[in-house]
Amino acid sequence: MRWTHDASGPIVAAMKLYFSPLACSLSSRIVAYEAGIDLELVEIDREHPDAHYAELCAINPLAQVPALVTEGGRVVTENAAVLQYLGDRYAPGRLVPSDPDERTRLHEWLSFIGTELHKTVYVPLLDKRAPEGAKAYALSKAPSRIAALAGKLAGRTYALDELSVADAYLFAILN
């Protein structure tokens, strides 16, 4: 873990983000970059488990990324929660809207991306161990989900009115 210190306060542990390249945790890295957050990045390679993988398993029994360890030692898991935590804490009102109606729209987007695109379509298609039936099912669901996405984004640059954590998640999933 890295430690940071400035003359105005005590030495504190930097946040640690467990991620895998090209996984949905890419969105957390994008949000960290956009918000100027200093994170210790810990790369996880499921194909070659190592000490970092063991650390991840100790803090998240599902061994899924992203997993964020905050400065205070709290563990935040689940992509939508990590994204909102980072946005709320380090870019309040910018990457996560503060207006209740806009916040509800953000939740809609994060739920749509997480359930309809990420888990329904892409996880079965990209999982090397998924049976062919699961892949066929995912492919059968893809056209309606992609059409819904195209409709939601028609005439828009961003999911909401401005760049948000939803855009980072959507980029990572469509990547």
Residue pairs with C-beta under 8 A, 6 or more apart in sequence:
1 13
1 14
1 16
1 40
2 13
2 14
2 40
3 11
3 12
3 13
3 14
4 11
4 12
4 13
4 14
4 38
5 11
5 12
12 71
13 71
13 73
14 38
14 39
14 40
14 71
15 37
15 38
15 39
15 40
15 68
15 69
15 70
15 71
16 39
16 40
16 42
16 68
16 69
17 25
17 28
17 29
17 32
17 39
17 40
17 41
17 42
17 66
17 67
17 68
17 69
17 82
18 25
18 42
18 44
18 52
18 55
18 56
18 59
18 60
18 65
18 66
18 67
18 68
19 25
19 26
19 28
19 29
19 41
19 42
19 43
19 44
19 65
19 66
20 43
20 44
20 45
20 46
20 65
21 43
22 172
22 175
23 65
23 172
24 65
24 66
24 79
24 118
24 169
24 172
24 173
25 65
25 66
25 79
25 172
26 168
26 171
26 172
26 175
27 66
27 79
27 83
27 165
27 168
27 169
27 171
27 172
27 173
28 66
28 68
28 79
28 82
28 83
28 86
28 168
29 39
29 41
30 168
30 171
30 172
31 37
31 83
31 86
31 87
31 91
31 95
31 165
31 168
32 39
32 86
32 90
34 91
34 95
34 163
34 168
35 86
35 87
35 90
35 91
35 94
35 95
36 90
37 86
37 90
42 52
42 55
42 56
43 52
44 52
44 53
44 56
44 63
44 65
45 53
46 53
46 63
53 63
56 63
56 65
56 67
57 63
59 67
59 69
59 75
59 77
60 67
60 75
60 77
62 77
64 77
66 77
66 79
66 82
67 75
67 76
67 77
67 82
68 75
68 76
68 77
68 82
68 85
68 86
69 75
70 76
70 85
76 82
76 85
79 114
79 118
79 169
80 110
80 111
80 114
80 169
83 96
83 110
83 165
83 168
83 169
84 96
84 106
84 110
84 165
86 95
86 165
87 94
87 95
87 96
87 164
87 165
88 96
92 98
94 162
95 163
95 164
95 165
95 168
96 103
96 106
96 164
96 165
97 103
97 105
97 106
97 160
97 164
102 160
102 161
105 160
106 159
106 160
106 164
106 165
106 166
109 152
109 159
109 160
109 164
109 166
109 169
109 170
110 165
110 166
110 169
112 148
112 149
112 152
113 166
113 169
113 170
113 173
114 169
116 145
116 148
117 145
117 149
117 170
117 173
117 174
118 173
120 138
120 141
120 145
121 138
121 141
121 142
121 145
122 138
122 173
123 130
123 138
124 130
124 134
124 135
124 137
124 138
125 135
125 138
125 139
127 134
130 138
152 159
153 159
158 164
158 166
158 167
159 166
159 167
159 170
160 166
160 167
